[in-house]
Each structure stands twice: as structure tokens, then as C-alpha cells.
Amino acid sequence: MSKNKTIESGEKLGFGNLLLWNSRMISTSIYVLLAGFLMAYCTDTLGVTPAYISIIMVASKLVDSVTDACAGFIVDRTKTKWGKARPYEVFIILMWVCTWLMFSCPTGLSEIMKCVWIFVMYTMVNAVSYTFLNASNTVYLVRAFKGNQIVKLTSYSSVITMLASVIFNVGFPILMSKYATSASGWSLLVGTFAIAMGGIGILRMIFVKEKYNVDAEKKQEESLKFSDVIELIKGNRYILMLALMGLIFNFVTNMGTIVYYYTWIVGNVGLMSVASLVQMIGIPLAFAFPPLLKRTTVAKLMFAGFVLSAAGYLLNFFAGANIVLLAVAAVMTGTGTVPGSMLIALAVLECAEYNEWKGRPRMEGTMSSVVSLAKKVGAAVGSAGLGVMLTIVGYNGSLDTQSDGTLMGIRLLFSLVPMALYVVVALSLRGYFKLDKQMAQIRKENEERRAAASQENQEAQVQE
């Protein structure tokens, strides 16, 4: 077998393809980290009231929910010479232009106009650019690669983006302390990153082509209707399971209870970095996914992961201030979430196969948007919900000591509450096992339908 045939069969990926595919993922990952400094820029450099920035972010999320609901549907209806998803990669340029403008707000504006400026740019980045990039990602993946290539890309991508994130986290604070001491300094620093990350991010669009037609019917994209979205929600319970998983996972990870736990239970917030560091031990697990997926399924790996995470949160309850037990628990919770965070695209593709098998459009873009919307809702509710839950347990940050009831509440929020939520996710994923049993037959029948449809199209073209 020649080298080209090996690649086409999905047995080989190549390091170059891995880097090109992840060029855009690196770019968006750096943006996410950079956006974490927006509050500091707005309050310390622009002098905007912190509460106003929080309102801006919440308002933008409302817009985001609307665009999320539409973006996947638009991508699924797209058909161009460049492909279905590839054209939307151009949004990486818009994202970085608006990111630079977001950190380049004129200082002479009134506080209200500064808020308007930040809201518009923040919305253009997150509710428009990032949303379309996310909605088109899985659609692009399944048309640019096939077979084991997809498994390897999905598994290894997080390792590359993690390394890029580590480099950013080490280097950016140094650059910020040197250059981001004024409004013009912020603009220069972010503008430099925008040029570099925009250039890196567009490489995927330039060099990675859509080569494979996975749609059984020639006119499928053109015939897609909004009623198909309703039918998707009603008729594909498996994508709803993935959405629930994304919602709860992001709810837990965005609660931010760890700061309060290490402050009041451990008594040393600096030790929080130990927990963050040891959680990275689970990242190399990604290299084991391709061989593991030859023996088991995506859903079963996710199920096992969330069970492990739930056990880790249970250990948190008994650990108290014991840093060794907390470190072990951090490894368990971190490692357990690796399958769910890294393999979600593979599960979405399985749901697309199921849709096609049922005679419906594949709708990878729409399903990606459904999961993305659930994740964003989970993140928003988790961030906002922590304040509510702390209020319920009687937390008062102005006190030097907290009551026993409040301390127990913090312990529960860091242990049994997320444990219970992850148990719910694990139990819901058990319902996904039914699809696992059918996937081999589903893929076989879909391939046969595509081959038949392709043959019919060729015969029709000859007759014309």
C-alpha cells in the first residue's frame, strides 16, 4: 500500500496535519486566556466600575444564546466551492481584530460609552466570531479527515493547545508588567498578539481542505429546514445527553469554590496552585485514547471518567486540610474529566451518524451549537450560582472567621455537590450505551447509502 493510500484510509495522520489542524485551536485558546485579563484592563486602565463589566458579560451571553441557536443551522445549510465549514474559518481574523479593538478603547470616552464600546467588541468576538468557529469545527473535521485520523486529532489536540496555554501563562504576565502599564501599552501588546494569532489561526483554512463527502444525499444541505432542528431535539436524545454533560461539566468547573475552600478550610490559598499543577497529570492520557477506542467506546470512556471524578470529589469531603489527600483527589477529578472534554467531538459525530441513519440531515453544526449553548449556560449559571450558594450558607467575606455552618457549606460545595452532579452525568451516559451497540451497523449502512447515492449521481451526470 502506498503512502497516500495509507493516509486516505485513515491509518496515518502526520505531524504536519496535526499542527495545521490545531493552528486555529491554538489561536482561539490564546484568546480565551487573554480575555481573562479584560476585567483588569477595564477597571484599572479604563476606570470602569467592575459591576458594569459583569453586566456587559451577562448581556453578551444573552446575545450569544441567540447566535448559538442559529450558527450551527447556518453552517449545516452552507455549500460553497471551499466546502461546508471551511469558509467560516475566516472568522478567526474578525475575532482578533475585534479583540484588539476591545483592548483599544479610547480613554476619552465617558464611562457609559466605554461600556458600549466593550459590549460591542466583546459580543462581536464571543457571540459572533467564536460562535461560528465553534459551530463549524466538527463539520470541518469530518470532511477533512476520516477514520483513525479523526480519533488521533481529537485525542492529541488538547495536548498541543495545553502546551500553548502553558507558554502563554508563563510569558504574558511578564509582557503585561512591562508593556500594559497604559492604555496605549495594552493596545500595542494585544495588537501584537492579534497579528501573530490571526496569522497562525488562518493557516488551517489555507492548507486543510474538505476532501470527503459524508452526506448521503446530494441536496441535503439545500433542503435543510428549521423544522429539522425541532426534529433533532425531539428525535435524537443522544445529543441531549451530551448537552447535559456539557452543561453540568461547565457548571462545576466555573463554580470557583476552590478559592474559598483553600482560603477557609486549608488556610493557605497559595497551595491551590498545587492542585492546579497535579491536575495536569491526566493530560498525557490523551495518547492512550486511540488504542483504547479500538477496545471500547467514547461513551464508556466518558462514563468511567465521570465516575472517577465523582470519587475524587467524595475524597475532597474527607480530605479536609490534608494537602496530600487533596492532591490525590485533584488528580482523580482532573483525570476523570479528560475523556469528556477531549472526546466530545467524536460523540457529536456519532450523533450525526445516527441522524443520517434515521433518514435525517447529519447536522453536525447544529448539534455542535446545541452542546456549545449548553456549555455556555452551564458556565454562566456556575459563575453566577456560586454567589447565591455562598449566600445560602451564610458566607460573609468581611469576617475574619466563618461559622461552622458556613465552613460545612463550603466543604459541601467543593465535594458532595459536584460529586452528585457528576453521578447524574454518569447515569445519563448509560443511556448512550444503546447507541454504542448500534454504531457498527449504523456506520456500515450509512456507507452503503453514500456509495449508492454517489453511483446514482455519477450515472445522472453521464446521462446529462
ZAMARGU-4260 file (C-alpha; in steps of 0.2 Angstrom, whole numbers, plus 5000, padded with zeros to 4 digits):
<rodrens>
0) 5000/5000/5000 | 5007/5017/4995 | 5009/5031/5007 | 4995/5041/5000 | 4983/5026/5001
5) 4988/5024/5019 | 4984/5042/5023 | 4967/5041/5014 | 4962/5025/5023 | 4964/5035/5040
10) 4978/5024/5047 | 4991/5039/5047 | 4989/5057/5052 | 5006/5065/5051 | 5013/5078/5062
15) 5011/5092/5049 | 4992/5089/5048 | 4991/5088/5067 | 4999/5105/5068 | 4990/5113/5054
20) 4973/5107/5061 | 4977/5114/5078 | 4984/5131/5072 | 4966/5138/5074 | 4963/5129/5090
25) 4979/5137/5097 | 4973/5154/5092 | 4956/5153/5100 | 4964/5145/5116 | 4976/5160/5117
30) 4961/5172/5115 | 4951/5163/5129 | 4966/5166/5141 | 4969/5184/5135 | 4950/5188/5138
35) 4953/5183/5157 | 4963/5200/5158 | 4948/5210/5152 | 4941/5214/5169 | 4958/5221/5175
40) 4960/5231/5159 | 4943/5239/5161 | 4944/5243/5179 | 4962/5248/5181 | 4966/5256/5164
45) 4949/5262/5159 | 4942/5266/5176 | 4925/5257/5173 | 4915/5251/5188 | 4918/5232/5190
50) 4899/5229/5191 | 4896/5237/5174 | 4908/5224/5166 | 4899/5210/5174 | 4883/5216/5167
55) 4891/5218/5150 | 4896/5200/5150 | 4879/5194/5156 | 4871/5204/5142 | 4883/5197/5129
60) 4878/5180/5135 | 4860/5183/5131 | 4865/5188/5113 | 4877/5173/5112 | 4862/5161/5116
65) 4853/5168/5101 | 4868/5166/5089 | 4872/5149/5096 | 4855/5143/5091 | 4857/5150/5073
70) 4875/5147/5069 | 4875/5128/5068 | 4859/5129/5057 | 4868/5141/5045 | 4883/5131/5044
75) 4873/5115/5040 | 4865/5124/5026 | 4881/5130/5018 | 4888/5124/5002 | 4902/5133/4993
80) 4917/5128/4982 | 4928/5129/4998 | 4916/5117/5007 | 4903/5117/5020 | 4913/5123/5036
85) 4930/5129/5029 | 4924/5146/5024 | 4919/5150/5042 | 4937/5149/5047 | 4939/5167/5041
90) 4930/5172/5057 | 4947/5170/5066 | 4953/5186/5058 | 4937/5196/5064 | 4939/5188/5081
95) 4957/5195/5083 | 4953/5212/5075 | 4939/5214/5087 | 4949/5208/5102 | 4962/5221/5098
100) 4949/5235/5097 | 4942/5228/5113 | 4958/5232/5122 | 4960/5248/5112 | 4945/5258/5119
105) 4948/5277/5118 | 4951/5283/5136 | 4942/5300/5132 | 4925/5292/5131 | 4913/5293/5145
110) 4910/5278/5156 | 4894/5274/5148 | 4902/5275/5130 | 4917/5264/5136 | 4904/5251/5142
115) 4895/5252/5125 | 4912/5250/5116 | 4917/5235/5126 | 4900/5227/5124 | 4900/5228/5105
120) 4918/5221/5104 | 4915/5208/5117 | 4899/5202/5108 | 4907/5203/5091 | 4921/5191/5097
125) 4911/5179/5108 | 4893/5179/5101 | 4898/5180/5083 | 4916/5175/5078 | 4919/5162/5092
130) 4902/5155/5090 | 4903/5152/5071 | 4921/5145/5073 | 4914/5133/5086 | 4899/5128/5076
135) 4909/5124/5060 | 4923/5114/5069 | 4916/5097/5069 | 4908/5099/5052 | 4925/5104/5046
140) 4934/5089/5055 | 4923/5075/5047 | 4925/5082/5030 | 4944/5085/5031 | 4949/5069/5039
145) 4942/5051/5041 | 4944/5035/5052 | 4958/5034/5064 | 4964/5052/5059 | 4949/5059/5067
150) 4952/5049/5083 | 4970/5055/5084 | 4966/5073/5080 | 4953/5073/5094 | 4964/5065/5106
155) 4980/5074/5103 | 4974/5091/5100 | 4971/5095/5118 | 4989/5091/5122 | 4995/5104/5109
160) 4983/5118/5115 | 4988/5114/5133 | 5006/5117/5129 | 5002/5133/5120 | 4992/5139/5135
165) 5006/5135/5147 | 5018/5145/5136 | 5006/5160/5136 | 5003/5159/5155 | 5021/5160/5158
170) 5026/5173/5146 | 5011/5185/5145 | 5011/5191/5164 | 5030/5196/5161 | 5025/5206/5145
175) 5010/5213/5153 | 5020/5220/5168 | 5032/5228/5155 | 5020/5235/5142 | 5002/5235/5149
180) 5005/5250/5160 | 4995/5262/5150 | 4980/5261/5138 | 4992/5263/5123 | 5003/5249/5130
185) 4988/5237/5131 | 4983/5241/5113 | 5001/5238/5107 | 5003/5222/5117 | 4986/5215/5112
190) 4988/5221/5094 | 5005/5211/5093 | 4996/5195/5099 | 4982/5199/5087 | 4993/5199/5072
195) 5003/5184/5077 | 4987/5173/5082 | 4977/5179/5067 | 4991/5173/5056 | 4993/5157/5065
200) 4974/5154/5066 | 4971/5156/5047 | 4983/5143/5042 | 4970/5129/5044 | 4958/5137/5032
205) 4973/5139/5019 | 4980/5122/5020 | 4967/5110/5026 | 4954/5106/5013 | 4937/5097/5014
210) 4940/5081/5005 | 4926/5069/5010 | 4908/5070/5006 | 4899/5062/5021 | 4881/5067/5015
215) 4871/5053/5008 | 4860/5064/4998 | 4866/5077/4986 | 4854/5091/4990 | 4854/5088/5009
220) 4861/5105/5014 | 4849/5114/5002 | 4834/5105/5009 | 4838/5108/5027 | 4824/5117/5036
225) 4821/5124/5053 | 4809/5110/5057 | 4824/5099/5056 | 4831/5107/5071 | 4815/5104/5080
230) 4815/5086/5074 | 4833/5085/5080 | 4829/5090/5098 | 4814/5078/5098 | 4821/5063/5089
235) 4839/5062/5095 | 4840/5060/5113 | 4859/5056/5112 | 4864/5074/5108 | 4853/5080/5123
240) 4864/5068/5134 | 4880/5076/5128 | 4872/5093/5131 | 4868/5089/5149 | 4885/5083/5151
245) 4892/5099/5144 | 4881/5109/5155 | 4885/5101/5171 | 4904/5099/5167 | 4905/5118/5164
250) 4894/5122/5179 | 4906/5113/5191 | 4922/5119/5183 | 4915/5138/5184 | 4909/5137/5201
255) 4926/5143/5208 | 4923/5135/5225 | 4942/5130/5226 | 4947/5148/5231 | 4935/5148/5246
260) 4940/5131/5251 | 4959/5134/5251 | 4956/5151/5260 | 4945/5145/5274 | 4947/5126/5275
265) 4965/5123/5270 | 4970/5140/5277 | 4983/5144/5263 | 4976/5150/5246 | 4994/5148/5239
270) 4993/5129/5240 | 4979/5130/5227 | 4992/5130/5214 | 4997/5113/5219 | 4980/5106/5215
275) 4980/5115/5198 | 4998/5108/5194 | 4994/5090/5198 | 4978/5090/5188 | 4989/5091/5173
280) 4995/5073/5176 | 4979/5067/5167 | 4983/5076/5151 | 4995/5063/5144 | 4980/5051/5145
285) 4976/5058/5128 | 4989/5047/5120 | 4981/5032/5126 | 4964/5036/5118 | 4967/5029/5100
290) 4972/5012/5106 | 4958/5012/5120 | 4945/5017/5107 | 4949/5001/5097 | 4943/4991/5113
295) 4929/5002/5120 | 4918/5016/5116 | 4918/5035/5118 | 4903/5035/5129 | 4911/5021/5141
300) 4927/5031/5142 | 4917/5047/5147 | 4906/5036/5159 | 4922/5029/5168 | 4930/5047/5169
305) 4915/5055/5177 | 4914/5040/5190 | 4932/5043/5194 | 4929/5062/5195 | 4914/5059/5207
310) 4925/5048/5218 | 4938/5062/5218 | 4925/5074/5224 | 4920/5062/5238 | 4938/5061/5243
315) 4938/5080/5245 | 4925/5079/5258 | 4935/5068/5269 | 4952/5077/5265 | 4949/5092/5275
320) 4965/5102/5275 | 4976/5087/5271 | 4986/5093/5256 | 4991/5075/5251 | 4973/5069/5250
325) 4968/5085/5241 | 4982/5082/5228 | 4976/5064/5226 | 4958/5070/5224 | 4964/5083/5211
330) 4972/5070/5201 | 4956/5060/5201 | 4944/5074/5197 | 4956/5081/5183 | 4960/5064/5175
335) 4941/5059/5176 | 4936/5074/5165 | 4949/5072/5152 | 4938/5060/5141 | 4923/5071/5142
340) 4932/5087/5137 | 4943/5079/5124 | 4932/5067/5115 | 4916/5077/5114 | 4918/5079/5095
345) 4919/5061/5092 | 4902/5059/5101 | 4894/5073/5091 | 4900/5064/5075 | 4891/5048/5082
350) 4875/5058/5084 | 4877/5064/5066 | 4879/5046/5060 | 4863/5042/5070 | 4854/5056/5062
355) 4859/5051/5045 | 4854/5033/5048 | 4837/5039/5053 | 4835/5047/5037 | 4838/5065/5043
360) 4851/5078/5039 | 4868/5075/5048 | 4868/5092/5056 | 4885/5092/5064 | 4885/5110/5065
365) 4868/5112/5074 | 4872/5098/5086 | 4889/5107/5090 | 4879/5123/5093 | 4867/5114/5105
370) 4882/5107/5115 | 4891/5123/5115 | 4875/5133/5121 | 4873/5120/5135 | 4891/5123/5140
375) 4889/5142/5140 | 4873/5141/5150 | 4882/5129/5162 | 4897/5141/5164 | 4886/5156/5166
380) 4875/5148/5179 | 4890/5141/5188 | 4899/5158/5190 | 4883/5167/5195 | 4876/5152/5206
385) 4891/5152/5217 | 4887/5169/5224 | 4869/5163/5228 | 4875/5147/5236 | 4888/5156/5247
390) 4874/5167/5252 | 4863/5152/5257 | 4877/5145/5268 | 4879/5162/5276 | 4896/5167/5269
395) 4902/5185/5273 | 4919/5189/5266 | 4921/5204/5278 | 4923/5192/5293 | 4939/5186/5300
400) 4931/5169/5304 | 4916/5160/5297 | 4903/5150/5306 | 4904/5131/5307 | 4888/5130/5296
405) 4897/5141/5283 | 4913/5131/5283 | 4902/5115/5281 | 4893/5123/5266 | 4910/5127/5258
410) 4915/5109/5261 | 4899/5103/5253 | 4901/5114/5238 | 4919/5108/5235 | 4914/5090/5237
415) 4897/5082/5238 | 4888/5094/5227 | 4899/5092/5212 | 4900/5073/5216 | 4881/5072/5215
420) 4881/5081/5198 | 4894/5070/5191 | 4885/5055/5196 | 4870/5062/5187 | 4881/5064/5171
425) 4887/5046/5173 | 4870/5039/5175 | 4863/5049/5160 | 4878/5042/5149 | 4872/5024/5152
430) 4858/5028/5141 | 4871/5032/5127 | 4877/5014/5128 | 4862/5009/5117 | 4869/5019/5103
435) 4886/5011/5106 | 4879/4994/5102 | 4871/5000/5086 | 4886/5011/5079 | 4895/4997/5069
440) 4879/4993/5059 | 4874/5012/5058 | 4891/5016/5050 | 4890/5001/5038 | 4873/5006/5032
445) 4877/5024/5030 | 4892/5020/5020 | 4882/5009/5008 | 4869/5023/5006 | 4883/5035/5002
450) 4890/5024/4989 | 4873/5021/4981 | 4870/5039/4981 | 4887/5043/4973 | 4884/5030/4960
455) 4867/5037/4956 | 4874/5055/4954 | 4888/5049/4943 | 4875/5040/4932 | 4864/5055/4931
460) 4879/5066/4926 | 4883/5054/4912 | 4866/5054/4905 | 4866/5073/4906
</rodrens>
